[in-house]
Amino acid sequence: MTFADKVTRFIKGLHYTGEPLPPGIRVMNPYREFEGAMNIADTFYHKYYNDHEQRSLILGINPGRFGAGVTGVPFTDSKRLVSECHIPYNGKPTHEPSSVFVYEMIHAYGGVEEFYKKIYINSVCPLGFTIRDKDGKEKNYNYYDSKELMSSVKDYIIDNIRKQITLGVRTDVCFCFGTGKNENYLRKLNEEFHFFGKIIALEHPRFIMQYKAMSKHLYIDKYITSFRSVDLSPDGKRHFK
């Protein structure tokens, strides 16, 4: 099986199997809720991952409603799906600030083919969560936004990190999107289960776009420097500069 085959098999099998969620929080599974998401993801992975190469892993938080929650592709909203990946999308256009940053960074890295040839992106929790505000409007909810939810999803997260490792990612290093709660949680899990040899945390794209947009070029440089600090040596192992 190619890397693409393994990823599509993984996401087709995604369903929440953890402990019951706290009241008012629901699971968001784009591959079962949104028409076309599975087909889009299948097209995307077989376009960029249809080989047997190992990749470095990036773990974000969990899917958002306007990015992977619609397209099934992490950090890829429908606008970037069409304009950058050239994959058709027939639904209502969606815009996610995180996706804007990620694809600007990918351009600077060398383009989508070069980036996805070396890097695979998913999340600590591969399914998303939502909650309704006082006006009844649904909004994103992160797995760490309440202690109760973190407790409910812990076993599910552990199981799915293990499954993602079996896709063919490297385990000597893992990149983490988020230098706060996501990093802290992933480091604690890693200390307990020893998934990865090293975790490199980078500021989350949403944080950058919301609070540091004027200096986003500095963060793009930081991202690329971090990704390129991991070189493949003749012995087939990753080494850090």
Secondary structure, DSSP 8 states (H G I E B T S, - for coil): --HHHHHHHHHHT----SS---TTEEEE-HHHHSTTHHHHHHHHHHHH--S---EEEEEESS--TTTHHHHSSTT--HHHHHHTT-----S-----HHHHHHHHHHHHHT-HHHHHHHEEEEESSSSEEEEE-TTS-EEEE-TTSSHHHHHHHHHHHHHHHHHHHTTTEEEEEEEEE-SSHHHHHHHHHHHHH---S-EEEE--HHHHHHH-GGGHHHHHHHHHHHHHTEEE-TTS-EEE-
